[in-house]
Amino acid sequence: MRAFSASDAISPAIERTRRYLFHPFEWGTYLKLAAVACITEGFSANFNISYRQHPSSGPGTSTPFNLSSEVIVFILIAVLVCFAIGILCFYLVTRLRFAFFHCVLYKTKEIRPAWALYCAQAMRLFKAGLAIWMSLLVIASLMALPFALPLYHVFQSAQSGGEFDVGSFFMVFFPLMGIFVIVCLVACAMDVVMHDFMLPHMALEGASFGEAWRAARPRIGAAKGSFFLFIFLRALLPLVAMIAMMIVAAIPLLIVGGIVALSAAGFHSLFEDATGAVAVIGVAFEVLFGFIGLCIGLAVAFGLGGPIATWIRNFALIFYGGRYDTLGDILYPPTPPAPVIVTADVD
């Protein structure tokens, strides 16, 4: 397989995505693959319903810092539970990345068999990734701490009745924003390296995290410009595509969303003053419409984001496949040599 440049890999990735998702096309299979693609690539449209909040005011309003010991214990337990759930979700997404990599690479649409193939590899990447992200979080926190404390004092002074110091605020705000941007860029680059360049070695060779890095590093170093352009296009093109799709789908989405919202508002008005069993029926209808709205939102998000997320995976496969022979030979199997015909000399 020849080595595609980042720009040359765009079109083959689009064609491969089109054939994978739409030939043949089945709604159930499409939504399943689109959902997996959005989850593993972290790319989908977001549809949120905002509710206006009316904060209470008056002398009886308590500040968020006046907490009892029971509330603090409950908050700590909730934080620990959320942290544990987050780690579990991180492992599941990591393993799902291997499964979706397998499906897109071999053009299969069965997630469950692919899920069962990469348990050990996913655990290796999960452990290494968790250590890296936790280390990055600690480093970012230590970098931000000298600026976060003065920023806290600025707000504390303003809440105590003092004058808000605009100059001091901006002196610590802009460095904090700079640290935030740098950390985000580093995190994105690290995620691309692990997901797009190291994961193929771990999946196809059973390599450890260190072996995968030692295999990918010289390839990246040999063509730094091409890899940088790949990362840039990988981030930019999906955003442009999603904006374009949202513009095209804006009117149908407004119509469907308006119908659901008006129906929910109508039933809410109908049962607003109800009591007893009738009130319970009203609540049931509100829950039903909320569930319908959630399902529609997820279907639209996955439906629009699925092709883009699948294209991201194909884009990475085609770009790196030209630099990693094992991967390239699966994407584009080499043509077998022509048979040699031996003729006998006839006297």
Residue frames relative to the residue before (quaternion, step in Angstrom):
aa qw qx qy qz dx dy dz
M 1.0000 0.0000 0.0000 0.0000 0.00 0.00 0.00
R 0.4035 -0.7168 0.5098 0.2521 3.57 -0.86 0.92
A 0.5089 -0.6422 0.4816 0.3109 3.55 -1.21 0.55
F 0.2466 -0.7686 0.5772 0.1235 3.58 -0.57 1.18
S 0.4135 -0.6354 0.5767 0.3045 3.53 -1.16 0.59
A 0.6836 -0.4840 0.3335 0.4327 3.58 -1.23 0.30
S 0.6875 0.4695 -0.2932 0.4700 3.60 0.92 -0.83
D 0.6624 0.5071 -0.3136 0.4535 3.60 1.01 -0.74
A 0.6459 0.5401 -0.3238 0.4315 3.61 1.13 -0.53
I 0.4940 0.6834 -0.4299 0.3226 3.61 1.21 -0.29
S 0.7194 0.4652 -0.2646 0.4427 3.58 0.70 -1.05
P 0.6642 0.4751 -0.3350 0.4700 3.67 0.82 -0.78
A 0.6288 0.5302 -0.3427 0.4540 3.60 1.06 -0.66
I 0.6271 0.5203 -0.3344 0.4735 3.60 1.04 -0.72
E 0.6745 0.4938 -0.2987 0.4604 3.58 0.88 -0.92
R 0.6619 0.4982 -0.3113 0.4656 3.57 0.95 -0.83
T 0.6330 0.5190 -0.3250 0.4736 3.60 1.05 -0.72
R 0.6412 0.5326 -0.3214 0.4494 3.58 0.95 -0.87
R 0.6932 0.4664 -0.2820 0.4717 3.58 0.87 -0.89
Y 0.6635 0.5223 -0.3138 0.4342 3.57 0.99 -0.80
L 0.7734 0.3804 -0.1967 0.4673 3.60 0.84 -0.93
F 0.8203 0.3131 -0.1129 0.4652 3.58 0.97 -0.80
H 0.7336 0.3421 -0.2396 0.5361 3.63 1.21 0.05
P 0.4507 -0.4510 -0.7032 0.3146 1.57 -0.27 2.51
F 0.4302 -0.7055 0.5075 0.2442 3.56 -1.25 0.39
E 0.0760 0.7507 -0.6523 0.0720 3.54 -0.96 1.03
W 0.5247 -0.6822 0.4083 0.3044 3.55 -0.75 1.08
G 0.6718 0.5093 -0.3114 0.4385 3.58 0.84 -0.93
T 0.6807 0.4777 -0.2832 0.4778 3.56 0.88 -0.97
Y 0.6364 0.5420 -0.3274 0.4405 3.55 1.00 -0.85
L 0.6915 0.4706 -0.2895 0.4653 3.60 0.81 -0.95
K 0.6127 0.5409 -0.3497 0.4579 3.60 1.07 -0.69
L 0.7039 0.4506 -0.2698 0.4782 3.58 0.80 -1.00
A 0.6346 0.5311 -0.3340 0.4512 3.58 1.03 -0.76
A 0.6449 0.5154 -0.3208 0.4643 3.59 0.99 -0.81
V 0.6587 0.4961 -0.3092 0.4737 3.58 0.92 -0.89
A 0.6422 0.5284 -0.3245 0.4506 3.58 0.96 -0.85
C 0.6745 0.4918 -0.2982 0.4628 3.60 0.89 -0.90
I 0.6604 0.5056 -0.3154 0.4569 3.58 0.97 -0.80
T 0.7199 0.4494 -0.2644 0.4581 3.58 0.83 -0.94
E 0.7346 0.3899 -0.2353 0.5030 3.59 1.02 -0.71
G 0.3864 -0.7468 0.4695 0.2693 3.57 1.26 -0.18
F 0.6032 0.5554 -0.3468 0.4555 3.56 1.08 0.66
S 0.3246 0.7119 -0.5766 0.2353 3.56 -0.65 1.15
A 0.5485 -0.5796 0.4731 0.3734 3.51 -1.26 0.31
N 0.2516 -0.7701 0.5714 0.1310 3.55 -1.07 0.73
F 0.0444 -0.7837 0.6196 -0.0075 3.54 -0.87 1.00
N 0.0126 0.8219 -0.5643 0.0766 3.54 -0.35 1.28
I 0.2608 -0.7305 0.6107 0.1594 3.55 -1.14 0.76
S 0.2107 -0.8025 0.5506 0.0920 3.57 -0.58 1.14
Y 0.1624 -0.7596 0.6238 0.0864 3.50 -1.04 0.84
R 0.4287 -0.7080 0.4985 0.2578 3.55 -0.85 0.98
Q 0.2428 -0.7724 0.5760 0.1128 3.51 -0.87 1.04
H 0.1902 -0.7642 0.6071 0.1064 3.56 -1.05 0.78
P 0.2023 -0.8101 0.5352 0.1279 3.60 -0.04 1.21
S 0.4393 -0.6893 0.5093 0.2692 3.51 -1.04 0.79
S 0.1231 -0.7866 0.6024 0.0562 3.54 -1.14 0.57
G 0.4778 0.6633 -0.4925 0.2986 3.50 -1.24 0.30
P 0.7004 -0.4934 0.3088 0.4132 3.53 -1.22 0.22
G 0.6610 0.5296 -0.3169 0.4268 3.59 1.14 -0.50
T 0.4955 0.6699 -0.4311 0.3461 3.59 1.25 -0.14
S 0.2585 -0.7776 0.5561 0.1387 3.58 -0.80 1.01
T 0.4555 -0.6670 0.5126 0.2914 3.54 -1.10 0.61
P 0.6069 -0.5926 0.3802 0.3689 3.59 -1.15 0.54
F 0.6410 0.5403 -0.3401 0.4261 3.60 1.21 -0.21
N 0.5980 0.5413 -0.3725 0.4590 3.61 1.25 -0.16
L 0.2026 0.8030 -0.5210 0.2066 3.56 0.40 1.27
S 0.4274 -0.6802 0.5333 0.2650 3.51 -1.08 0.76
S 0.6600 -0.5119 0.3674 0.4091 3.56 -1.26 0.32
E 0.6212 0.5386 -0.3503 0.4486 3.62 1.05 -0.70
V 0.6585 0.5006 -0.3123 0.4671 3.58 0.97 -0.84
I 0.6385 0.5230 -0.3311 0.4574 3.58 0.98 -0.78
V 0.6429 0.5087 -0.3229 0.4730 3.60 0.97 -0.83
F 0.6479 0.5145 -0.3208 0.4611 3.56 0.97 -0.86
I 0.6480 0.5126 -0.3220 0.4622 3.59 0.96 -0.82
L 0.6510 0.5125 -0.3225 0.4578 3.58 0.94 -0.83
I 0.6491 0.5025 -0.3195 0.4734 3.58 0.95 -0.84
A 0.6504 0.5145 -0.3183 0.4594 3.59 0.96 -0.86
V 0.6375 0.5201 -0.3269 0.4650 3.59 1.02 -0.78
L 0.6632 0.5001 -0.3067 0.4647 3.59 0.93 -0.86
V 0.6433 0.5099 -0.3246 0.4699 3.59 0.99 -0.80
C 0.6592 0.4988 -0.3082 0.4708 3.59 0.93 -0.87
F 0.6293 0.5301 -0.3318 0.4614 3.58 1.04 -0.76
A 0.6603 0.4976 -0.3046 0.4729 3.59 0.95 -0.86
I 0.6445 0.5041 -0.3196 0.4778 3.58 0.99 -0.81
G 0.6371 0.5340 -0.3277 0.4489 3.58 1.01 -0.78
I 0.6488 0.5041 -0.3176 0.4734 3.59 0.99 -0.81
L 0.6370 0.5197 -0.3248 0.4676 3.59 0.99 -0.82
C 0.6627 0.4967 -0.3058 0.4697 3.58 0.91 -0.89
F 0.6204 0.5438 -0.3399 0.4514 3.58 1.04 -0.75
Y 0.6510 0.4962 -0.3169 0.4791 3.60 0.99 -0.80
L 0.6661 0.5094 -0.3143 0.4450 3.59 0.87 -0.92
V 0.6575 0.4931 -0.3132 0.4758 3.59 0.97 -0.81
T 0.6248 0.5375 -0.3395 0.4534 3.59 1.01 -0.77
R 0.6855 0.4611 -0.2906 0.4827 3.58 0.89 -0.89
L 0.6333 0.5261 -0.3310 0.4610 3.58 1.05 -0.71
R 0.5838 0.5701 -0.3700 0.4442 3.59 1.14 -0.55
F 0.6453 0.4984 -0.3216 0.4814 3.57 0.99 -0.79
A 0.6547 0.5161 -0.3215 0.4490 3.58 0.92 -0.86
F 0.6898 0.4617 -0.2934 0.4743 3.60 0.87 -0.88
F 0.5744 0.5634 -0.3694 0.4650 3.60 1.11 -0.62
H 0.6637 0.4988 -0.2963 0.4721 3.59 0.90 -0.93
C 0.6752 0.5094 -0.3067 0.4366 3.58 0.86 -0.95
V 0.6935 0.4611 -0.2855 0.4743 3.59 0.85 -0.92
L 0.6485 0.5310 -0.3270 0.4365 3.59 0.95 -0.85
Y 0.7935 0.2989 -0.1480 0.5089 3.58 0.82 -0.98
K 0.4234 -0.7412 0.4314 0.2919 3.59 1.33 0.19
T 0.4299 0.6490 -0.5037 0.3747 3.56 0.91 0.93
K 0.2997 -0.7807 0.5279 0.1484 3.56 -1.10 0.67
E 0.5251 0.6068 -0.4130 0.4306 3.57 1.27 0.36
I 0.2797 -0.8007 0.5118 0.1366 3.57 -0.39 1.26
R 0.6556 0.5665 -0.3327 0.3722 3.59 0.88 -0.94
P 0.6699 0.4664 -0.3393 0.4675 3.68 0.76 -0.78
A 0.6518 0.5055 -0.3230 0.4640 3.60 0.98 -0.77
W 0.6013 0.5704 -0.3492 0.4371 3.58 1.09 -0.71
A 0.7045 0.4856 -0.2669 0.4434 3.59 0.98 -0.85
L 0.6142 0.6135 -0.3391 0.3626 3.61 1.16 -0.39
Y 0.8137 0.3282 -0.1040 0.4684 3.56 1.00 -0.80
C 0.1666 0.8179 -0.5343 0.1330 3.59 0.99 0.75
A 0.7054 0.4613 -0.2772 0.4612 3.61 0.75 -1.02
Q 0.6668 0.5017 -0.3134 0.4533 3.59 0.92 -0.89
A 0.6523 0.5160 -0.3184 0.4549 3.57 0.98 -0.82
M 0.6399 0.5209 -0.3313 0.4576 3.59 1.00 -0.76
R 0.6306 0.5254 -0.3409 0.4584 3.61 1.01 -0.74
L 0.6930 0.4636 -0.2814 0.4751 3.57 0.84 -0.95
F 0.6182 0.5515 -0.3436 0.4423 3.59 1.05 -0.74
K 0.6800 0.4873 -0.2978 0.4598 3.60 0.82 -0.96
A 0.6845 0.4735 -0.2935 0.4703 3.57 0.87 -0.92
G 0.6607 0.5103 -0.3091 0.4555 3.57 0.95 -0.86
L 0.6405 0.5224 -0.3283 0.4573 3.59 0.98 -0.82
A 0.6544 0.5037 -0.3145 0.4681 3.59 0.97 -0.84
I 0.6622 0.5072 -0.3103 0.4560 3.59 0.97 -0.84
W 0.6938 0.4712 -0.2913 0.4602 3.60 0.84 -0.94
M 0.6369 0.5057 -0.3385 0.4734 3.61 1.00 -0.69
S 0.6418 0.5105 -0.3238 0.4718 3.60 1.00 -0.77
L 0.6469 0.5104 -0.3186 0.4685 3.58 0.99 -0.82
L 0.6380 0.5260 -0.3235 0.4601 3.58 1.03 -0.78
V 0.6542 0.5012 -0.3142 0.4712 3.58 0.96 -0.84
I 0.6592 0.5062 -0.3117 0.4605 3.60 0.91 -0.91
A 0.6627 0.4998 -0.3068 0.4657 3.58 0.94 -0.89
S 0.6434 0.5189 -0.3264 0.4586 3.59 1.02 -0.77
L 0.6591 0.4968 -0.3112 0.4711 3.58 0.96 -0.83
M 0.6474 0.5105 -0.3212 0.4659 3.59 1.04 -0.71
A 0.7235 0.4471 -0.2475 0.4641 3.59 0.99 -0.82
L 0.5281 0.6847 -0.4014 0.3019 3.59 1.14 -0.55
P 0.6703 0.4962 -0.3388 0.4356 3.67 0.82 -0.79
F 0.7053 0.4229 -0.2685 0.5016 3.60 1.16 -0.47
A 0.6264 0.5617 -0.3450 0.4161 3.60 1.08 -0.65
L 0.6486 0.5323 -0.3326 0.4305 3.60 0.96 -0.77
P 0.6640 0.4673 -0.3275 0.4832 3.66 0.86 -0.76
L 0.6237 0.5312 -0.3505 0.4538 3.59 1.05 -0.69
Y 0.6313 0.5229 -0.3307 0.4676 3.58 1.03 -0.74
H 0.6604 0.5090 -0.3115 0.4558 3.58 0.95 -0.83
V 0.6015 0.5530 -0.3591 0.4511 3.60 1.09 -0.67
F 0.6977 0.4474 -0.2767 0.4862 3.61 0.86 -0.92
Q 0.6339 0.5296 -0.3413 0.4487 3.60 1.00 -0.72
S 0.6443 0.5167 -0.3191 0.4647 3.56 1.03 -0.77
A 0.6544 0.5062 -0.3117 0.4674 3.59 1.00 -0.80
Q 0.6656 0.4971 -0.3087 0.4631 3.61 1.00 -0.76
S 0.6591 0.5148 -0.3070 0.4543 3.58 1.15 -0.53
G 0.6595 -0.5189 0.3011 0.4531 3.57 1.28 0.08
G 0.5351 0.6281 -0.4098 0.3889 3.56 1.25 -0.05
E 0.6113 -0.5488 0.4209 0.3847 3.55 -1.33 0.11
F 0.4712 -0.6734 0.4935 0.2845 3.56 -0.99 0.89
D 0.2748 -0.7815 0.5446 0.1309 3.58 -0.63 1.18
V 0.2633 -0.8044 0.5159 0.1322 3.55 -0.11 1.33
G 0.6514 0.5347 -0.3259 0.4284 3.58 0.92 -0.87
S 0.6730 0.4813 -0.2965 0.4771 3.57 0.90 -0.91
F 0.6105 0.5648 -0.3505 0.4307 3.57 1.06 -0.76
F 0.7207 0.4369 -0.2629 0.4697 3.58 0.78 -1.00
M 0.5993 0.5751 -0.3652 0.4204 3.60 1.10 -0.56
V 0.7424 0.3406 -0.2207 0.5330 3.59 1.10 -0.56
F 0.5942 0.5942 -0.3709 0.3953 3.61 1.15 -0.54
F 0.7002 0.4834 -0.2912 0.4374 3.59 0.79 -0.97
P 0.6383 0.4865 -0.3554 0.4792 3.66 0.92 -0.62
L 0.6238 0.5307 -0.3438 0.4594 3.59 1.03 -0.72
M 0.6555 0.4991 -0.3111 0.4738 3.58 0.95 -0.84
G 0.6307 0.5311 -0.3341 0.4566 3.59 1.03 -0.75
I 0.6447 0.5038 -0.3168 0.4798 3.56 0.98 -0.84
F 0.6426 0.5317 -0.3225 0.4476 3.58 0.96 -0.87
V 0.6696 0.4926 -0.3035 0.4658 3.60 0.89 -0.91
I 0.6592 0.5087 -0.3181 0.4533 3.59 0.89 -0.89
V 0.6607 0.5026 -0.3128 0.4616 3.58 0.91 -0.90
C 0.6467 0.5157 -0.3260 0.4577 3.60 0.97 -0.79
L 0.6592 0.4988 -0.3154 0.4659 3.59 0.94 -0.83
V 0.6523 0.5024 -0.3167 0.4709 3.58 0.95 -0.84
A 0.6547 0.5143 -0.3160 0.4550 3.58 0.94 -0.87
C 0.6529 0.5074 -0.3183 0.4636 3.60 0.95 -0.83
A 0.6619 0.5002 -0.3121 0.4629 3.59 0.91 -0.89
M 0.6567 0.5034 -0.3130 0.4662 3.60 0.97 -0.83
D 0.6425 0.5216 -0.3291 0.4547 3.58 0.99 -0.79
V 0.6436 0.5123 -0.3220 0.4687 3.59 0.99 -0.82
V 0.6546 0.5143 -0.3224 0.4507 3.58 0.88 -0.89
M 0.7024 0.4595 -0.2789 0.4666 3.59 0.84 -0.94
H 0.7310 0.4544 -0.2458 0.4458 3.58 0.86 -0.97
D 0.7864 0.3676 -0.1733 0.4651 3.58 0.84 -0.99
F 0.7987 0.3195 -0.1483 0.4878 3.60 0.98 -0.77
M 0.7316 0.3961 -0.2449 0.4979 3.61 1.03 -0.62
L 0.6123 0.5823 -0.3535 0.4012 3.59 0.96 -0.79
P 0.6302 0.5293 -0.3701 0.4308 3.69 0.87 -0.71
H 0.6527 0.4978 -0.3272 0.4681 3.62 0.97 -0.75
M 0.6633 0.4961 -0.3119 0.4655 3.59 0.97 -0.78
A 0.6864 0.4851 -0.2891 0.4583 3.60 1.00 -0.78
L 0.7712 0.3915 -0.2018 0.4597 3.59 0.79 -0.99
E 0.7749 0.3162 -0.1758 0.5183 3.61 1.08 -0.62
G 0.4017 -0.6985 0.4892 0.3338 3.59 1.21 -0.35
A 0.2861 0.7942 -0.4923 0.2124 3.58 1.20 0.50
S 0.4925 -0.6078 0.5261 0.3336 3.54 -1.24 0.46
F 0.6907 -0.4605 0.3343 0.4462 3.56 -1.27 0.16
G 0.6677 0.4969 -0.3044 0.4633 3.58 0.93 -0.87
E 0.6542 0.5021 -0.3188 0.4673 3.60 0.95 -0.81
A 0.6415 0.5170 -0.3320 0.4594 3.58 1.00 -0.75
W 0.6530 0.5023 -0.3177 0.4694 3.58 0.99 -0.77
R 0.6623 0.4956 -0.3121 0.4672 3.59 0.96 -0.80
A 0.6483 0.4946 -0.3226 0.4806 3.60 1.16 -0.50
A 0.7139 0.4552 -0.2630 0.4626 3.60 0.97 -0.80
R 0.6063 0.6187 -0.3641 0.3421 3.60 0.98 -0.80
P 0.6977 0.4451 -0.3216 0.4601 3.68 0.75 -0.80
R 0.6094 0.5404 -0.3605 0.4545 3.59 1.08 -0.58
I 0.6551 0.4877 -0.3111 0.4860 3.59 1.01 -0.78
G 0.6774 0.5080 -0.2949 0.4428 3.57 0.94 -0.88
A 0.6497 0.5376 -0.3224 0.4300 3.58 1.08 -0.63
A 0.7925 0.1297 -0.0654 0.5923 3.62 1.16 -0.45
K 0.0452 -0.8493 0.5258 0.0141 3.58 0.65 1.11
G 0.6546 0.5337 -0.3209 0.4286 3.59 0.95 -0.85
S 0.6662 0.4973 -0.3045 0.4650 3.58 0.93 -0.87
F 0.6700 0.4872 -0.3076 0.4680 3.59 0.95 -0.81
F 0.6263 0.5233 -0.3427 0.4652 3.59 1.02 -0.71
L 0.6586 0.4932 -0.3111 0.4757 3.59 0.95 -0.86
F 0.6106 0.5470 -0.3511 0.4524 3.59 1.04 -0.70
I 0.6720 0.4904 -0.3022 0.4653 3.59 0.85 -0.95
F 0.6404 0.5273 -0.3226 0.4557 3.58 1.00 -0.82
L 0.7014 0.4502 -0.2736 0.4801 3.61 0.82 -0.96
R 0.6139 0.5570 -0.3492 0.4370 3.58 1.05 -0.71
A 0.6982 0.4389 -0.2696 0.4973 3.59 1.09 -0.64
L 0.7207 0.4812 -0.2592 0.4264 3.59 0.91 -0.91
L 0.7069 0.5083 -0.2952 0.3933 3.59 0.68 -1.08
P 0.6472 0.4992 -0.3558 0.4532 3.67 0.87 -0.67
L 0.6343 0.5233 -0.3405 0.4560 3.61 1.01 -0.70
V 0.6477 0.5053 -0.3142 0.4759 3.57 0.98 -0.85
A 0.6622 0.5084 -0.3056 0.4578 3.59 0.94 -0.89
M 0.6635 0.5013 -0.3145 0.4578 3.60 0.95 -0.83
I 0.6278 0.5225 -0.3407 0.4657 3.60 0.99 -0.76
A 0.6576 0.5089 -0.3107 0.4605 3.58 0.94 -0.87
M 0.6701 0.4926 -0.3028 0.4655 3.58 0.94 -0.84
M 0.6394 0.5230 -0.3285 0.4580 3.58 1.02 -0.72
I 0.6250 0.5265 -0.3380 0.4667 3.58 1.06 -0.72
V 0.6747 0.4943 -0.2959 0.4614 3.57 0.91 -0.93
A 0.7608 0.3918 -0.2028 0.4760 3.59 0.94 -0.90
A 0.3859 0.7651 -0.4624 0.2278 3.61 1.25 -0.06
I 0.7045 0.4756 -0.2870 0.4418 3.61 0.75 -1.01
P 0.6658 0.4727 -0.3315 0.4726 3.68 0.80 -0.80
L 0.6505 0.5155 -0.3269 0.4519 3.59 0.98 -0.76
L 0.6398 0.5175 -0.3269 0.4648 3.58 1.00 -0.78
I 0.6454 0.5214 -0.3269 0.4526 3.58 0.99 -0.81
V 0.6926 0.4663 -0.2819 0.4727 3.59 0.81 -1.00
G 0.6713 0.4955 -0.2988 0.4632 3.56 0.91 -0.91
G 0.6397 0.5304 -0.3240 0.4522 3.57 1.05 -0.75
I 0.6357 0.5276 -0.3307 0.4561 3.57 1.00 -0.80
V 0.6745 0.4818 -0.2976 0.4738 3.58 0.89 -0.93
A 0.6759 0.5016 -0.3035 0.4466 3.60 0.88 -0.93
L 0.6726 0.4830 -0.3070 0.4692 3.61 0.92 -0.86
S 0.6295 0.5226 -0.3404 0.4635 3.58 1.02 -0.71
A 0.6619 0.4956 -0.3082 0.4704 3.57 0.94 -0.88
A 0.6538 0.5062 -0.3185 0.4636 3.60 0.97 -0.81
G 0.6388 0.5357 -0.3268 0.4451 3.58 1.02 -0.77
F 0.6820 0.4639 -0.2900 0.4853 3.58 0.89 -0.86
H 0.6150 0.5422 -0.3528 0.4509 3.58 1.07 -0.66
S 0.6618 0.4913 -0.3020 0.4790 3.59 0.98 -0.84
L 0.6398 0.5517 -0.3228 0.4267 3.56 1.03 -0.81
F 0.7892 0.2947 -0.1423 0.5197 3.60 0.95 -0.87
E 0.3319 0.7920 -0.4759 0.1902 3.60 1.24 0.15
D 0.7859 0.3091 -0.1545 0.5128 3.61 0.89 -0.89
A 0.4278 0.7201 -0.4554 0.3017 3.58 1.26 0.18
T 0.1616 -0.7648 0.6165 0.0949 3.54 -1.27 0.48
G 0.7886 0.3470 -0.2298 0.4526 3.53 -1.30 0.23
A 0.8415 -0.1381 0.1237 0.5074 3.53 -1.07 -0.85
V 0.6194 0.5452 -0.3490 0.4442 3.59 1.05 -0.70
A 0.6347 0.5212 -0.3302 0.4653 3.59 1.03 -0.74
V 0.6240 0.5339 -0.3337 0.4629 3.58 1.05 -0.77
I 0.6291 0.5207 -0.3261 0.4762 3.60 1.03 -0.80
G 0.6406 0.5280 -0.3247 0.4533 3.58 1.01 -0.83
V 0.6487 0.5036 -0.3152 0.4757 3.58 0.97 -0.84
A 0.6305 0.5367 -0.3344 0.4502 3.58 1.01 -0.79
F 0.6518 0.5001 -0.3194 0.4724 3.60 0.99 -0.79
E 0.6396 0.5189 -0.3332 0.4589 3.60 0.98 -0.77
V 0.6453 0.5061 -0.3165 0.4767 3.57 0.99 -0.82
L 0.6360 0.5375 -0.3256 0.4479 3.56 1.01 -0.83
F 0.6904 0.4632 -0.2886 0.4749 3.58 0.86 -0.93
G 0.6134 0.5356 -0.3523 0.4613 3.58 1.08 -0.61
F 0.6534 0.5050 -0.3068 0.4733 3.56 1.02 -0.83
I 0.6360 0.5199 -0.3267 0.4674 3.58 1.00 -0.81
G 0.6561 0.5091 -0.3122 0.4613 3.57 0.96 -0.86
L 0.6387 0.5226 -0.3236 0.4629 3.58 1.02 -0.80
C 0.6614 0.5051 -0.3073 0.4615 3.60 0.92 -0.90
I 0.6498 0.5037 -0.3198 0.4709 3.58 0.96 -0.84
G 0.6541 0.5230 -0.3152 0.4464 3.57 0.95 -0.87
L 0.6711 0.4861 -0.2994 0.4730 3.58 0.93 -0.88
A 0.6493 0.5200 -0.3253 0.4495 3.59 0.95 -0.87
V 0.6683 0.4838 -0.3025 0.4773 3.58 0.96 -0.84
A 0.6484 0.5252 -0.3235 0.4462 3.59 0.93 -0.89
F 0.7049 0.4368 -0.2683 0.4903 3.56 0.85 -0.94
G 0.6406 0.5469 -0.3322 0.4245 3.58 0.99 -0.79
L 0.7119 0.4204 -0.2551 0.5014 3.56 0.98 -0.81
G 0.7359 0.4392 -0.2474 0.4521 3.57 0.90 -0.86
G 0.5379 0.6752 -0.3912 0.3191 3.61 1.14 -0.53
P 0.6941 0.4559 -0.3027 0.4677 3.62 0.74 -0.92
I 0.6457 0.5128 -0.3313 0.4585 3.59 1.00 -0.76
A 0.6697 0.4906 -0.3015 0.4689 3.58 0.92 -0.88
T 0.6448 0.5035 -0.3234 0.4755 3.61 1.02 -0.72
W 0.6131 0.5367 -0.3439 0.4668 3.56 1.08 -0.71
I 0.6033 0.5577 -0.3607 0.4415 3.61 0.99 -0.76
R 0.6781 0.4814 -0.3017 0.4662 3.59 0.89 -0.91
N 0.6662 0.4852 -0.3117 0.4729 3.61 0.92 -0.80
F 0.6033 0.5590 -0.3444 0.4526 3.57 1.06 -0.75
A 0.6803 0.4779 -0.2860 0.4765 3.58 0.93 -0.91
L 0.6460 0.5282 -0.3266 0.4438 3.58 0.96 -0.84
I 0.7008 0.4682 -0.2796 0.4600 3.57 0.81 -0.96
F 0.6514 0.5109 -0.3277 0.4554 3.59 0.94 -0.81
Y 0.7560 0.3856 -0.2247 0.4787 3.59 0.75 -1.00
G 0.5601 0.6252 -0.3882 0.3804 3.59 1.17 -0.48
G 0.6503 0.5093 -0.3225 0.4623 3.58 1.10 -0.58
R 0.7156 0.4053 -0.2378 0.5169 3.58 1.27 -0.22
Y 0.7161 0.3009 -0.2009 0.5970 3.56 1.33 -0.07
D 0.3664 -0.8024 0.4255 0.2022 3.54 -0.10 1.37
T 0.6367 0.5398 -0.3482 0.4267 3.61 0.91 -0.81
L 0.6738 0.4721 -0.2792 0.4951 3.56 0.99 -0.86
G 0.6688 0.5186 -0.3022 0.4388 3.59 0.91 -0.88
D 0.6553 0.5160 -0.3212 0.4485 3.59 1.01 -0.75
I 0.6320 0.4991 -0.3416 0.4845 3.61 1.17 -0.45
L 0.6557 0.5081 -0.3114 0.4636 3.56 1.00 -0.81
Y 0.7894 0.0394 0.0254 0.6120 3.56 0.88 -0.98
P 0.2426 -0.8025 0.5248 0.1475 3.60 0.09 1.25
P 0.4880 -0.6751 0.4598 0.3077 3.58 -0.89 0.87
T 0.5321 -0.6255 0.4691 0.3248 3.53 -1.12 0.70
P 0.4331 -0.7005 0.4894 0.2867 3.62 -0.73 0.96
P 0.5505 -0.6229 0.4313 0.3507 3.57 -1.02 0.70
A 0.5572 -0.6115 0.4499 0.3363 3.51 -1.10 0.69
P 0.5201 -0.6426 0.4475 0.3409 3.61 -0.95 0.79
V 0.3882 -0.7071 0.5481 0.2213 3.53 -1.11 0.80
I 0.2019 -0.7848 0.5780 0.0958 3.55 -0.66 1.09
V 0.1641 -0.7916 0.5854 0.0611 3.54 -0.66 1.16
T 0.1286 -0.7922 0.5947 0.0478 3.54 -0.70 1.06
A 0.3744 -0.7193 0.5430 0.2181 3.51 -0.99 0.83
D 0.4719 -0.6598 0.5087 0.2884 3.53 -1.06 0.79
V 0.1841 -0.7760 0.5971 0.0869 3.54 -0.89 1.00
D 0.3187 -0.7519 0.5468 0.1845 3.58 -0.66 1.12
